[in-house]
Every structure is written in structure tokens, then in C-alpha cells.
Amino acid sequence: MAGDLNAETAAYAPQGDDVSCGVGDHGGAMEATGDVRAEFWQDIPDAPDDAELNELRKLLLRREQIALEKLVRQEGEKNYHIQQVSDVIAEAIIARSGRDSQLRMAIEPIVDATLKNSIRKRQQDFVNVLFPLMGPTIRKSIAESFRSMLGAFSKSVEMAFSWKGLRWRFDAWRTGQSFNEIVMLHSLVYRVERVFFIHGDTGLVLAHMEGEGVGSLDAEMVSAMLTAIQDFVRDCFAKGDEGALDTLRMGEFSIFIEKSNKAYLACIVRGTPHDSFRTHLRETLELMLVEFAEDLDDFSGDTEAFSATERYLESCLVAHYAGDNEKKLPLWAKFMPVLVVLLLCGGTGYYWYTTDRFNTTMREAVQTLRLEPGLVVSHVERQKSGPWKVLALKDALARLPEDVLRRAGFDPSLFEIQTIPYLSYDASIVTKRASTGIDVPDGVEMTFDKGTLSFRGTATMAWILETREKARSLAGVEHVDMRDLRDPRMGEIAEMVRKIESVRVEFPVNKDVPVPEDTEKLQKTVDMLAVLEKRVKEMGMVMTLTIYGHADATGTEKRNYEISQARARTVAAMLYARGSSMPIAMYGMGADHASGDGGAGSASADRKAGGSVQADRRIEFRVYLARAVPAGTEALLQ
């Protein structure tokens, strides 16, 4: 017990996390015990090669040795199996996947969950990968749709302000078709006169058809012309497939081209067809590519295999005719489409602007919550209508999320916030937690930095020891630094301990009472111990005293132990007679520590009596200080 107390309080000046008070065997010098404890086990030498000691070790630790050997063997076998599996895992997966679908069924949920989680966490990376592929296609589709929409919309508006337009509205109501379809049906005039099915790589005409009443035309010449024009456009202007030529206008004629990698359709049209013709042309090409896929792959110049394409080409030879010429619209009506388009664009732009502004504000509010100490936003669910849902982890000492948003100028009603309690290790939160849990007296400064809670100033030793235990138990505190914390009374205590431990009281031969010249010295030492005990109690600490009795080599070993213990008991009796309540340990050392050196403070170190050294017949004191245990907690410490 005395040894543990001494280790606990070996120095009154704390070093690192350890705060202890006491004086060692070297004149009461203060020393840090943290590093000594950390290096203690590294300094233990190897066990001696002693047969009896080894046999005793085998008897006591046999079960532990067997268990340790078993653990080492299991670890080696585990590493061996891991290496064996790693050598064949790739071949095993290939063999299993070729046998049945069990491996796919087992891995599919894991891959699916991993992919979903990766997309959710790295949305921007997937956007960067997919944008180069989808961007050109989307732009082309939007451009074509917008151009067709503007053409149809403009014509519809023009027809809406004429008597013919009213009649067409009635036809739309009667037939069930939309007004735009009726307008296009009566206003667009076109005729497909020729259609060519041309091989993509060679530019050879695989098949072609001409409408009724259309003069003959050299198909190979048309194919060569189209190939040359497309090569020219691709070399000079186009960059990739999105820039391929799809329409060529020459006066009242237009050439519509629907192209794929293997082949393409080219139609010579008189007039302007509506959008359904382009869709029909695309669908026809897709059907032909599916049916004649093998013939296109194996094409070597023989077009006989493509004679069956006539039924597809014939479906493209369509014609539409308009009625009587219509009157010109007034000037104001011609500007109506432009005005409507401007209003539509303005409304769309305002909607996108307000939506983007709202989303930006919401993202800034969420970022404000993320930056707040003690709050961790783990999930945000955006709602098209209604408040955004936010799930956050919140420390008990952190501010409420609603207060954070309100102070930052955001409306808390825009969010539906749910919090989950947790302990934050943020520096400001840990500092607030320390300030709440520790009552810092005047004269002490407390700081927290990088996991270390530091104290500086002066305080009582009882407060220092109690605060050290509290600080270690605080969440987020990794180290407690009390090196700059001092108790002003410890200097006096240390000096008293040094004087007491330097006292050497000598005894006559075979006597347990001091020699006459040391009686007064012993009495003064007892008085000093009583004063020290009182001072230590006032500081909230306890003191333990150990008295070592010594004898010289005269007499038997048994008698030497008895007389040395009697000498220690004599001093203890004097302390108890003074009303001392401190724990006193008494040890009779016999002549084990007999020497010719009486040590410091011995007035008769060189005196000889009965042929032995007088200084060997002595007593020595060791004082140990420790923090007092609160009443009622003794059972918890056992």
C-alpha cells in the first residue's frame, strides 16, 4: 500500500497527465513518474537460465503458454489460408459464374448497393462521365424539337387570325385532332419524288425508287454527289457525329438524309414536309438495318440481296397537297408569334432564376449548419414542395439548429430538422464541456488545444488532484497538462518531508530507546510529524508514515530483527501518544542494511561501541502523501 501511495504522489509538480506529491529517497527531490512508468517494462532484463525457476515458471504459466502457442499457430494458419485463397479466387469466380447463376445472385445485391451508394456520394463524378456522351445527343434533340415547334407554332398563330383558321378549328373539333395537326395538314405542301438506300462505307446505291410521273435520274451520280457533299461538310465544319449533314436545300427541292454507321436513306423532296416524315424516315431505316444487318455486314458489291427493300422505300414515297392560296396576314398578326415567344422565354427564365436562387439559398443554409460546432448534418432530402428534411447529429452543448439558421438570416420554417444526440469532439464544444464540468477557481487559467486540456496558475493540491480525475473523464480530452499548476503550500510541505526523512536516530546496543544525545532529536522529529499531519489534512490529503528499524551485526539474526522492530515501535508509540491518526507501517530490518556510514545528519557516525558501528543501530523515516478518499467511496475503490 505504501509503495502504491508513493507512486501516486512521488512529486508535487505534475508532469503530463500525472499529478502526484511526495518525496523520494534522495532528499525529497521532485520527479515525474509518467515517463518512468512508460519505460518500466522495457527495462526489465531477461529471466536467468535457472532450472528450478524455469520449472516453477512451467508449473505456474503452463496453461497460458499453451494458449499463446495456440493463438500463434491459428494466426499462422489463417495467413496461410488467406494466401491460398488469393491464388485461386479469380479462377474460382470464373468457374462458378460459368456453371450457374448462384454467384451472380449472391454478388448482385452487394454491387447494386455499392453502385447506389457511390452515385449518391459522387454525383458530380458521374455527371462528368456521362455529360460528354449525353450532352451532344440532348442538344441535337432539343435543337430539332425547338425548331419544329417554332415552325408549327408560328403557322398555327398565323392561321388563328383568319376565316380559314376558324374553319380549321371547327375541323379539329369535328375530327378530334389537335389544331396544330390540322394547320400542318392544310398548309404544308410536299412530295417525295425519289428515295435512295446507300451503303455507308462504300457510298454505293443498294436500292432506290422513284415516284410516279418523275423522270429518271442516275442513282450512282446522286450517291456520288451526296458522298462528296457529306465528306466536305465533315472535313470542314463537322466535329463528330452531331455535326453530320441531315438536310440539303436546293431551290424548291430538299434532300432529307437519315444516316447510320452501316447505311443511310436519302429522299429528294419537292416542298417542305412536316415533322412526321422525318420520324417515319428514321423508323424505316431502323427496320431496314435490323432486317438486312447480315447483308450489310457481308456486302461486297452485289446489291441483289437488297431487292426486298422496295416495300420500305415505297412507304417513303408520300405526297401531300394544300388547298387554295390563302390571304396574307396583317402586319400586326405577323408579330404576334415573336411576342408570344418573348413572353414564353421571359417567363421560363424568371422561373429558372427564382428556382435557382431558392436552391442556392437552401444550400447556403445547409452549409451554415455544417459549419456550426457540435452539429453534423448527415442527410438532406430536398422536397419539390414543402420544407427540406435535414437529419443532423447534435451535441447537448451545441446551439439549436433553428437558432443557428435564424441568427444567420435564414427562415427555419423552410426546413424540417431532426436531431440525434452525440458527443462532439470539436474544440469549442470540448472547451464548453470542460467549463461546465470543472469549477475553475480564481488564479487558474484553463485552455484546450489539439486534444490537450491545460491548466496554469495556483490552486490547492486537493483541487488539483480532483480536477485531474474529472478532466480525464471528459469526452474529447486526450491529455491533461498540469505542469504549470502549483500549490503554494507544497514548498513548505516538501521542506518538512525532507527534514523528517533526513533524521537518523541512533540507539545503544540491544536497547529500544535512543541514545541520550538523540532523544531530543527524536522528540523534535515527532513534533514535526504532528505538524505535518495537520497541514496535510488541511490540504485534503492523507499522510502515511513508514518507520524502518535497524540493528548492527552483533547478536543473532533473530535478535537483531526483534530489537530493530522494537525500535520502530518505540517511535510509533510516541506518535500515537501525541494523538496522531496517520497510518504507520513499522519494519524491523535487522542487520541487513548494516554499514559503516551513518548517513547525513548522524552526529556519531564514527563512534564504535562493542566492536560494531554505532550508526547501524538506528531508525529511518519515509513519508508518503496521497489524495484523500471521499467518505462513502472506500468500497468502490476496493
KAVENLIN-V283632 format. One record per helix or strand of 3 or more residues. SS is the DSSP state (A for helix, B for strand). FROM is the first residue (numbers start at 1). TO is the last residue. If there is no record, write none. Layout:
{{SS,FROM,TO} {SS,FROM,TO}}
This chain:
{{A,2,8} {A,34,43} {A,51,99} {A,102,121} {A,123,160} {A,163,175} {A,179,187} {B,190,199} {B,205,210} {A,219,236} {A,241,243} {B,247,250} {B,253,259} {B,263,271} {A,275,291} {A,293,297} {A,304,316} {A,331,334} {A,336,371} {B,375,381} {B,388,394} {A,401,407} {A,412,414} {B,415,421} {A,427,437} {B,444,449} {B,452,458} {A,461,472} {B,479,486} {A,490,501} {B,505,507} {A,516,538} {B,541,549} {A,557,577} {B,583,588} {A,614,616} {B,618,627} {A,634,637}}
